[in-house]
Amino acid sequence: MAESQGSGLRFATLGPAGSNHAFVSERYLMFQGLREGAHIQLHRTFEDAVESVLQHDADFLIQCAVHPSTPRTVSAFHRGLYVIDTFVSSSRPLAVVRRRDRPSPRTIGAMAATVDYVDLSRWGSLAITETVTAVTDGLLEGSFDAGLAFADAAAEHPEALVMEQAVPSPDDAWIVYGRTRVAADGLVGSDRGPASALYRKAGGHG
């Protein structure tokens, strides 16, 4: 079951509320000037989000390009789901957070797409979670000693958690999908975007 808010165009993405996908999707709608005429549907899995678009229960889907489910989502091209836009965005800041009652952590939780952000070799055991939000949940439940979580987790739960190391957000690529194909065996892009400006500058033309 998807969570939603507002009315108008429907953008499906991965929940729960407070997830990085929800955060960046809000940013994308603001950038496109769509926030007043669109709402975000939060889904438990990307499989559910894909089906919501294919079944016309949502209009578009937003997904981080490095999410483990992205290859399967892209393959839905053969079922009528197409990449229609891409953009670059930073994400919610991360941090290595540990439980206060475990000063010498031996286990750490992290989402698969983030495990290379930090050297995790000093922990004896790594637990992979489906989302970054699940890392905080696991810490609070005591499932592991430390976690690569959203940086504000320690501030929100100061009695239980403490931040050990800030981890700056990378600039991730994000994909927007819809039911109308835009490439049509060609190339869709902008020759006036930031990459074009960098190319011209590197070539001594800007």
Accessible surface in RSA format (square Angstrom, percent):
REM  Atomic radii and reference values for relative SASA: ProtOr
REM  Chains: A
REM  Algorithm: Lee & Richards
REM  Probe-radius: 1.40
REM  Slices: 20
REM RES _ NUM      All-atoms   Total-Side   Main-Chain    Non-polar    All polar
REM                ABS   REL    ABS   REL    ABS   REL    ABS   REL    ABS   REL
RES MET A   1   217.87 112.8 151.80 100.5  66.07 157.3 131.36 111.7  86.50 114.6
RES ALA A   2    32.65  30.0  12.50  19.3  20.15  45.8  12.50  17.6  20.15  53.4
RES GLU A   3    95.05  54.6  88.97  67.3   6.08  14.5  44.18  85.5  50.87  41.5
RES SER A   4    73.60  62.2  39.31  52.5  34.30  79.0   6.17  13.1  67.44  94.5
RES GLN A   5    91.09  50.9  82.25  60.1   8.84  21.0  38.92  82.8  52.17  39.6
RES GLY A   6    70.84  87.4   0.00   N/A  70.84  87.4  36.39  99.9  34.45  77.2
RES SER A   7    84.04  71.0  77.19 103.0   6.85  15.8  42.90  91.4  41.14  57.6
RES GLY A   8    49.82  61.4   0.00   N/A  49.82  61.4  32.06  88.0  17.77  39.8
RES LEU A   9    71.39  39.8  68.58  49.1   2.80   7.0  69.50  48.8   1.89   5.1
RES ARG A  10    67.36  28.3  67.36  34.3   0.00   0.0  16.40  22.4  50.96  30.9
RES PHE A  11     6.66   3.3   6.66   4.1   0.00   0.0   6.66   4.0   0.00   0.0
RES ALA A  12     0.00   0.0   0.00   0.0   0.00   0.0   0.00   0.0   0.00   0.0
RES THR A  13     0.34   0.2   0.34   0.3   0.00   0.0   0.34   0.5   0.00   0.0
RES LEU A  14    10.01   5.6   9.87   7.1   0.14   0.3  10.01   7.0   0.00   0.0
RES GLY A  15     5.64   7.0   0.00   N/A   5.64   7.0   3.61   9.9   2.03   4.5
RES PRO A  16    59.94  43.7  55.69  50.8   4.25  15.5  59.34  49.0   0.59   3.7
RES ALA A  17    69.59  64.0  52.79  81.5  16.80  38.2  54.16  76.3  15.43  40.9
RES GLY A  18    42.50  52.4   0.00   N/A  42.50  52.4  34.53  94.8   7.97  17.8
RES SER A  19     5.14   4.3   4.95   6.6   0.19   0.4   5.14  10.9   0.00   0.0
RES ASN A  20    25.71  17.7  23.27  22.5   2.43   5.9   9.95  23.9  15.76  15.2
RES HIS A  21    12.14   6.6  12.14   8.4   0.00   0.0   6.31   6.5   5.83   6.8
RES ALA A  22    12.44  11.4  12.21  18.8   0.22   0.5  12.44  17.5   0.00   0.0
RES PHE A  23    74.89  37.5  66.49  41.2   8.40  21.9  72.70  44.1   2.19   6.3
RES VAL A  24     0.00   0.0   0.00   0.0   0.00   0.0   0.00   0.0   0.00   0.0
RES SER A  25     0.16   0.1   0.16   0.2   0.00   0.0   0.16   0.4   0.00   0.0
RES GLU A  26    55.87  32.1  55.87  42.3   0.00   0.0  32.68  63.2  23.19  18.9
RES ARG A  27    98.89  41.5  91.91  46.9   6.98  16.6  45.08  61.6  53.81  32.6
RES TYR A  28    15.98   7.5  13.91   7.9   2.06   5.4   4.98   3.7  11.00  13.6
RES LEU A  29     0.00   0.0   0.00   0.0   0.00   0.0   0.00   0.0   0.00   0.0
RES MET A  30   127.32  65.9 109.96  72.8  17.36  41.3  99.21  84.3  28.12  37.3
RES PHE A  31   167.00  83.6 134.49  83.3  32.51  84.6 144.34  87.5  22.66  64.8
RES GLN A  32    76.78  42.9  51.92  37.9  24.86  59.2   9.04  19.2  67.74  51.4
RES GLY A  33    66.12  81.5   0.00   N/A  66.12  81.5  35.16  96.5  30.96  69.3
RES LEU A  34    55.80  31.1  54.06  38.7   1.74   4.4  55.80  39.2   0.00   0.0
RES ARG A  35    48.60  20.4  40.38  20.6   8.22  19.6  21.65  29.6  26.95  16.3
RES GLU A  36   172.74  99.2 140.62 106.4  32.12  76.5  69.18 133.8 103.55  84.5
RES GLY A  37    40.89  50.4   0.00   N/A  40.89  50.4  31.94  87.6   8.95  20.0
RES ALA A  38     2.46   2.3   0.00   0.0   2.46   5.6   0.00   0.0   2.46   6.5
RES HIS A  39    16.84   9.2  16.84  11.7   0.00   0.0  10.66  11.0   6.18   7.2
RES ILE A  40     7.00   4.0   5.50   4.1   1.51   3.6   5.50   4.0   1.51   4.1
RES GLN A  41    19.74  11.0  19.74  14.4   0.00   0.0   0.72   1.5  19.03  14.4
RES LEU A  42    20.91  11.6  17.63  12.6   3.28   8.2  17.90  12.6   3.01   8.1
RES HIS A  43    15.67   8.6  13.13   9.1   2.54   6.5  11.33  11.7   4.34   5.1
RES ARG A  44   180.70  75.9 157.93  80.5  22.78  54.2  78.91 107.8 101.80  61.7
RES THR A  45    29.82  21.2  27.13  27.5   2.69   6.4  27.83  37.4   1.99   3.0
RES PHE A  46     3.44   1.7   1.43   0.9   2.01   5.2   1.70   1.0   1.74   5.0
RES GLU A  47    73.70  42.3  67.61  51.2   6.08  14.5  52.79 102.1  20.91  17.1
RES ASP A  48    56.11  39.3  50.90  50.7   5.21  12.3  13.88  32.7  42.23  42.1
RES ALA A  49     0.02   0.0   0.02   0.0   0.00   0.0   0.02   0.0   0.00   0.0
RES VAL A  50     9.10   6.0   9.10   8.2   0.00   0.0   9.10   7.9   0.00   0.0
RES GLU A  51    63.80  36.6  63.67  48.2   0.13   0.3  44.05  85.2  19.75  16.1
RES SER A  52    10.08   8.5   5.84   7.8   4.24   9.8   9.69  20.6   0.39   0.5
RES VAL A  53     0.00   0.0   0.00   0.0   0.00   0.0   0.00   0.0   0.00   0.0
RES LEU A  54    29.57  16.5  14.02  10.0  15.56  39.1  14.02   9.8  15.56  41.9
RES GLN A  55   116.28  65.0  97.97  71.6  18.30  43.6  26.33  56.1  89.94  68.2
RES HIS A  56   110.91  60.6 102.18  71.0   8.73  22.3  65.23  67.2  45.68  53.2
RES ASP A  57    83.11  58.2  79.75  79.4   3.37   8.0  19.77  46.5  63.34  63.2
RES ALA A  58     0.00   0.0   0.00   0.0   0.00   0.0   0.00   0.0   0.00   0.0
RES ASP A  59    24.80  17.4  22.09  22.0   2.70   6.4   3.11   7.3  21.69  21.6
RES PHE A  60    50.94  25.5  50.94  31.6   0.00   0.0  50.94  30.9   0.00   0.0
RES LEU A  61     0.00   0.0   0.00   0.0   0.00   0.0   0.00   0.0   0.00   0.0
RES ILE A  62     0.04   0.0   0.04   0.0   0.00   0.0   0.04   0.0   0.00   0.0
RES GLN A  63     0.00   0.0   0.00   0.0   0.00   0.0   0.00   0.0   0.00   0.0
RES CYS A  64     7.32   5.5   7.32   8.2   0.00   0.0   3.22   8.2   4.10   4.4
RES ALA A  65    34.26  31.5  19.07  29.4  15.19  34.6  19.07  26.9  15.19  40.2
RES VAL A  66    80.08  52.7  62.29  56.4  17.79  42.9  69.10  60.0  10.98  29.8
RES HIS A  67    16.27   8.9  13.08   9.1   3.19   8.2  13.15  13.5   3.12   3.6
RES PRO A  68    80.55  58.7  49.62  45.2  30.93 112.4  61.04  50.4  19.51 121.2
RES SER A  69    25.42  21.5  19.87  26.5   5.55  12.8   6.74  14.3  18.69  26.2
RES THR A  70     9.10   6.5   9.10   9.2   0.00   0.0   9.10  12.2   0.00   0.0
RES PRO A  71    97.06  70.7  83.70  76.3  13.36  48.6  91.06  75.2   6.00  37.3
RES ARG A  72   162.37  68.2 152.92  78.0   9.44  22.5  54.84  74.9 107.53  65.2
RES THR A  73     3.52   2.5   2.19   2.2   1.33   3.2   1.08   1.4   2.44   3.7
RES VAL A  74    64.65  42.5  61.78  55.9   2.87   6.9  62.90  54.7   1.75   4.8
RES SER A  75    60.96  51.5  49.16  65.6  11.79  27.2  41.42  88.2  19.54  27.4
RES ALA A  76     4.21   3.9   2.23   3.4   1.97   4.5   4.21   5.9   0.00   0.0
RES PHE A  77    77.81  38.9  74.05  45.9   3.76   9.8  74.05  44.9   3.76  10.7
RES HIS A  78   154.03  84.2 117.00  81.3  37.04  94.7  77.28  79.6  76.75  89.3
RES ARG A  79   139.51  58.6 109.00  55.6  30.51  72.6  59.22  80.9  80.29  48.7
RES GLY A  80    21.19  26.1   0.00   N/A  21.19  26.1  16.43  45.1   4.76  10.7
RES LEU A  81     1.95   1.1   0.03   0.0   1.92   4.8   0.03   0.0   1.92   5.2
RES TYR A  82    47.46  22.2  46.71  26.6   0.75   2.0  11.70   8.8  35.76  44.1
RES VAL A  83    61.61  40.5  48.29  43.7  13.32  32.1  48.29  42.0  13.32  36.1
RES ILE A  84    44.10  25.1  26.37  19.6  17.73  42.7  27.97  20.1  16.14  43.8
RES ASP A  85    47.02  32.9  40.49  40.3   6.53  15.4  15.36  36.2  31.66  31.6
RES THR A  86    87.51  62.2  70.56  71.5  16.95  40.4  37.67  50.6  49.83  75.3
RES PHE A  87    37.27  18.6  26.98  16.7  10.29  26.8  36.52  22.1   0.75   2.1
RES VAL A  88   109.75  72.2  81.89  74.1  27.86  67.1  81.89  71.2  27.86  75.6
RES SER A  89     9.58   8.1   3.03   4.0   6.55  15.1   9.58  20.4   0.00   0.0
RES SER A  90    41.40  35.0  37.32  49.8   4.08   9.4  18.35  39.1  23.04  32.3
RES SER A  91    13.96  11.8   7.97  10.6   6.00  13.8   7.97  17.0   6.00   8.4
RES ARG A  92    41.29  17.3  40.13  20.5   1.17   2.8   9.72  13.3  31.57  19.1
RES PRO A  93    83.67  61.0  82.79  75.5   0.89   3.2  82.79  68.4   0.89   5.5
RES LEU A  94    10.47   5.8   9.43   6.7   1.04   2.6   9.43   6.6   1.04   2.8
RES ALA A  95     0.00   0.0   0.00   0.0   0.00   0.0   0.00   0.0   0.00   0.0
RES VAL A  96     0.00   0.0   0.00   0.0   0.00   0.0   0.00   0.0   0.00   0.0
RES VAL A  97     0.00   0.0   0.00   0.0   0.00   0.0   0.00   0.0   0.00   0.0
RES ARG A  98    44.49  18.7  44.49  22.7   0.00   0.0   0.00   0.0  44.49  27.0
RES ARG A  99    36.99  15.5  36.99  18.9   0.00   0.0   0.14   0.2  36.85  22.3
RES ARG A 100   124.55  52.3 107.18  54.6  17.37  41.4  34.98  47.8  89.57  54.3
RES ASP A 101    95.39  66.8  63.44  63.1  31.94  75.5  49.07 115.5  46.31  46.2
RES ARG A 102    73.99  31.1  70.03  35.7   3.95   9.4  26.09  35.7  47.90  29.0
RES PRO A 103    99.49  72.5  81.19  74.0  18.30  66.5  81.19  67.0  18.30 113.7
RES SER A 104    90.31  76.3  73.30  97.8  17.01  39.2  45.30  96.5  45.00  63.0
RES PRO A 105    17.57  12.8   9.22   8.4   8.35  30.4   9.37   7.7   8.21  51.0
RES ARG A 106   142.23  59.7 141.84  72.3   0.39   0.9  62.86  85.9  79.37  48.1
RES THR A 107    40.69  28.9  40.69  41.3   0.00   0.0  39.15  52.6   1.54   2.3
RES ILE A 108     0.34   0.2   0.34   0.3   0.00   0.0   0.34   0.2   0.00   0.0
RES GLY A 109     0.00   0.0   0.00   N/A   0.00   0.0   0.00   0.0   0.00   0.0
RES ALA A 110     0.00   0.0   0.00   0.0   0.00   0.0   0.00   0.0   0.00   0.0
RES MET A 111    17.68   9.2  17.61  11.7   0.06   0.1   9.79   8.3   7.89  10.5
RES ALA A 112    42.16  38.8  32.09  49.5  10.07  22.9  33.07  46.6   9.10  24.1
RES ALA A 113    29.14  26.8   4.70   7.3  24.44  55.6  16.66  23.5  12.48  33.1
RES THR A 114     7.91   5.6   7.91   8.0   0.00   0.0   7.91  10.6   0.00   0.0
RES VAL A 115    37.23  24.5  31.60  28.6   5.64  13.6  31.60  27.5   5.64  15.3
RES ASP A 116   136.11  95.3 105.73 105.2  30.38  71.8  35.81  84.3 100.30 100.0
RES TYR A 117    71.76  33.5  40.19  22.9  31.57  82.1  39.17  29.4  32.58  40.2
RES VAL A 118    18.36  12.1   7.37   6.7  10.99  26.5  14.47  12.6   3.89  10.5
RES ASP A 119   105.96  74.2  86.43  86.0  19.53  46.2  45.69 107.5  60.26  60.1
RES LEU A 120    23.09  12.9  13.21   9.4   9.88  24.8  13.67   9.6   9.41  25.3
RES SER A 121    93.34  78.9  57.11  76.2  36.23  83.5  52.66 112.1  40.68  57.0
RES ARG A 122   133.73  56.1 111.05  56.6  22.67  54.0  68.35  93.4  65.37  39.6
RES TRP A 123    14.01   5.6   1.37   0.7  12.64  29.7   1.18   0.6  12.83  20.8
RES GLY A 124    54.24  66.9   0.00   N/A  54.24  66.9  20.67  56.7  33.57  75.2
RES SER A 125    57.02  48.2  50.51  67.4   6.51  15.0  26.73  56.9  30.29  42.4
RES LEU A 126    80.87  45.0  50.78  36.3  30.09  75.6  50.78  35.7  30.09  81.0
RES ALA A 127    39.24  36.1  32.55  50.2   6.70  15.2  38.93  54.8   0.32   0.8
RES ILE A 128    99.80  56.8  67.35  50.2  32.45  78.2  67.35  48.5  32.45  88.1
RES THR A 129    20.01  14.2  11.48  11.6   8.53  20.3  18.16  24.4   1.85   2.8
RES GLU A 130   136.34  78.3 121.42  91.9  14.93  35.5  57.49 111.2  78.85  64.4
RES THR A 131    21.59  15.4  21.12  21.4   0.47   1.1  17.52  23.5   4.07   6.2
RES VAL A 132    13.45   8.9  11.00  10.0   2.45   5.9  11.00   9.6   2.45   6.6
RES THR A 133    28.96  20.6  27.94  28.3   1.03   2.4  27.96  37.5   1.01   1.5
RES ALA A 134    32.12  29.5  28.01  43.2   4.11   9.4  28.62  40.3   3.51   9.3
RES VAL A 135     0.00   0.0   0.00   0.0   0.00   0.0   0.00   0.0   0.00   0.0
RES THR A 136    17.35  12.3  17.35  17.6   0.00   0.0  14.92  20.0   2.43   3.7
RES ASP A 137    68.11  47.7  66.12  65.8   1.99   4.7  16.96  39.9  51.15  51.0
RES GLY A 138     5.77   7.1   0.00   N/A   5.77   7.1   5.51  15.1   0.26   0.6
RES LEU A 139     0.00   0.0   0.00   0.0   0.00   0.0   0.00   0.0   0.00   0.0
RES LEU A 140    66.59  37.1  42.12  30.1  24.47  61.5  43.28  30.4  23.31  62.7
RES GLU A 141   136.55  78.4  96.12  72.7  40.44  96.3  47.14  91.2  89.41  73.0
RES GLY A 142    20.89  25.8   0.00   N/A  20.89  25.8   5.24  14.4  15.65  35.1
RES SER A 143    76.70  64.8  37.90  50.6  38.80  89.4  29.39  62.6  47.31  66.3
RES PHE A 144    11.71   5.9  10.64   6.6   1.07   2.8  11.71   7.1   0.00   0.0
RES ASP A 145    18.84  13.2  18.84  18.8   0.00   0.0   0.10   0.2  18.74  18.7
RES ALA A 146     0.00   0.0   0.00   0.0   0.00   0.0   0.00   0.0   0.00   0.0
RES GLY A 147     0.00   0.0   0.00   N/A   0.00   0.0   0.00   0.0   0.00   0.0
RES LEU A 148     0.04   0.0   0.00   0.0   0.04   0.1   0.00   0.0   0.04   0.1
RES ALA A 149     0.00   0.0   0.00   0.0   0.00   0.0   0.00   0.0   0.00   0.0
RES PHE A 150    10.86   5.4  10.86   6.7   0.00   0.0  10.86   6.6   0.00   0.0
RES ALA A 151    28.59  26.3  21.01  32.4   7.57  17.2  21.15  29.8   7.44  19.7
RES ASP A 152    58.91  41.3  52.20  52.0   6.71  15.9  32.23  75.9  26.67  26.6
RES ALA A 153     2.35   2.2   1.55   2.4   0.80   1.8   2.35   3.3   0.00   0.0
RES ALA A 154    12.94  11.9  10.49  16.2   2.45   5.6  10.87  15.3   2.08   5.5
RES ALA A 155    81.50  74.9  52.52  81.0  28.98  65.9  62.51  88.0  18.99  50.3
RES GLU A 156   111.24  63.9  82.19  62.2  29.05  69.2  38.74  74.9  72.50  59.2
RES HIS A 157    50.34  27.5  50.28  34.9   0.06   0.2  30.88  31.8  19.46  22.6
RES PRO A 158    71.58  52.2  67.13  61.2   4.45  16.2  67.93  56.1   3.65  22.7
RES GLU A 159   130.45  74.9  97.07  73.4  33.39  79.5  77.87 150.6  52.59  42.9
RES ALA A 160    23.96  22.0  17.51  27.0   6.45  14.7  22.42  31.6   1.54   4.1
RES LEU A 161     0.69   0.4   0.00   0.0   0.69   1.7   0.00   0.0   0.69   1.8
RES VAL A 162    35.56  23.4  34.23  31.0   1.33   3.2  35.56  30.9   0.00   0.0
RES MET A 163    91.45  47.4  69.94  46.3  21.51  51.2  66.09  56.2  25.35  33.6
RES GLU A 164    72.04  41.4  33.70  25.5  38.33  91.3  22.24  43.0  49.80  40.7
RES GLN A 165    79.37  44.4  73.46  53.7   5.91  14.1  29.30  62.4  50.07  38.0
RES ALA A 166    66.40  61.1  49.90  77.0  16.50  37.5  49.90  70.3  16.50  43.7
RES VAL A 167     9.18   6.0   7.12   6.4   2.06   5.0   8.35   7.3   0.83   2.2
RES PRO A 168   116.40  84.8  97.90  89.2  18.51  67.3 106.67  88.1   9.73  60.5
RES SER A 169    30.64  25.9   6.82   9.1  23.82  54.9   7.18  15.3  23.46  32.9
RES PRO A 170    48.42  35.3  36.83  33.6  11.59  42.1  48.27  39.9   0.15   0.9
RES ASP A 171   108.66  76.1  79.86  79.5  28.80  68.1  17.33  40.8  91.33  91.1
RES ASP A 172    17.39  12.2  15.10  15.0   2.30   5.4   2.30   5.4  15.10  15.1
RES ALA A 173    50.22  46.2  45.00  69.4   5.22  11.9  45.05  63.4   5.17  13.7
RES TRP A 174     0.19   0.1   0.02   0.0   0.17   0.4   0.02   0.0   0.17   0.3
RES ILE A 175    20.69  11.8  20.69  15.4   0.00   0.0  20.69  14.9   0.00   0.0
RES VAL A 176     1.63   1.1   1.63   1.5   0.00   0.0   1.63   1.4   0.00   0.0
RES TYR A 177     1.08   0.5   1.08   0.6   0.00   0.0   1.08   0.8   0.00   0.0
RES GLY A 178     0.55   0.7   0.00   N/A   0.55   0.7   0.55   1.5   0.00   0.0
RES ARG A 179    74.49  31.3  54.73  27.9  19.76  47.0  23.84  32.6  50.64  30.7
RES THR A 180   103.17  73.4  98.33  99.7   4.84  11.5  67.91  91.2  35.26  53.3
RES ARG A 181    98.59  41.4  77.60  39.6  20.99  50.0  26.54  36.3  72.05  43.7
RES VAL A 182    66.83  44.0  43.56  39.4  23.27  56.1  49.55  43.1  17.27  46.9
RES ALA A 183    40.19  37.0  33.04  51.0   7.15  16.3  33.04  46.5   7.15  18.9
RES ALA A 184    72.44  66.6  53.07  81.9  19.38  44.1  55.36  78.0  17.08  45.2
RES ASP A 185   133.65  93.6  91.56  91.1  42.09  99.5  40.81  96.1  92.84  92.6
RES GLY A 186    52.04  64.2   0.00   N/A  52.04  64.2  32.01  87.8  20.03  44.9
RES LEU A 187   165.23  92.0 130.96  93.7  34.27  86.2 134.47  94.4  30.76  82.8
RES VAL A 188    94.81  62.4  63.09  57.1  31.72  76.4  66.00  57.3  28.81  78.1
RES GLY A 189    63.84  78.7   0.00   N/A  63.84  78.7  29.93  82.1  33.91  75.9
RES SER A 190    84.94  71.8  50.11  66.9  34.83  80.2  43.30  92.2  41.65  58.3
RES ASP A 191    95.47  66.9  86.69  86.3   8.79  20.8  36.38  85.6  59.10  58.9
RES ARG A 192   188.12  79.0 156.06  79.6  32.05  76.3  66.60  91.0 121.51  73.6
RES GLY A 193    19.41  23.9   0.00   N/A  19.41  23.9  17.92  49.2   1.49   3.3
RES PRO A 194   116.15  84.6 106.97  97.5   9.18  33.4 114.63  94.6   1.52   9.5
RES ALA A 195    48.73  44.8  46.15  71.2   2.57   5.8  47.79  67.3   0.94   2.5
RES SER A 196    12.16  10.3  10.70  14.3   1.46   3.4   5.62  12.0   6.54   9.2
RES ALA A 197    60.25  55.4  50.01  77.2  10.23  23.3  55.22  77.8   5.03  13.3
RES LEU A 198   118.54  66.0 115.08  82.3   3.46   8.7 115.51  81.1   3.03   8.2
RES TYR A 199   158.58  74.0 148.62  84.6   9.96  25.9 113.23  85.1  45.35  55.9
RES ARG A 200    92.21  38.7  89.86  45.8   2.35   5.6  42.43  58.0  49.79  30.2
RES LYS A 201   147.13  71.8 135.65  83.2  11.48  27.3  78.37  70.5  68.76  73.2
RES ALA A 202    93.41  85.9  50.52  78.0  42.89  97.6  62.11  87.5  31.30  82.9
RES GLY A 203    46.24  57.0   0.00   N/A  46.24  57.0  28.67  78.7  17.57  39.3
RES GLY A 204    66.24  81.7   0.00   N/A  66.24  81.7  33.80  92.8  32.44  72.7
RES HIS A 205   152.07  83.1 115.56  80.3  36.51  93.4  80.34  82.8  71.73  83.5
RES GLY A 206    85.94 106.0   0.00   N/A  85.94 106.0  55.07 151.1  30.87  69.1
END  Absolute sums over single chains surface
CHAIN  1 A    11092.1       8443.8       2648.3       6433.9       4658.2
END  Absolute sums over all chains
TOTAL         11092.1       8443.8       2648.3       6433.9       4658.2
